[in-house]
């Protein structure tokens, strides 16, 4: 796992923050030219606050039932994002 500082220039990259809350972490990436930021958040109040900041926020459950077992899934294709942040939810993912 890399830290954000190890990633270099993020200009033009797509960044996803899973469990973005009110979008404060994603706002830090606006300094990079052409960056696309996307959040994922279940809490409707936090999601509304992030969207008020101009952040697109998706809503989905990561842990889903698959063949009678719980599995972690994201609703995006492979390589849909250049950077994925899971700083506040990683302990909740199966």
Order of alpha helices (4+ residues) and beta strands (2+ residues): beta-alpha-beta-alpha-beta-beta-beta-beta
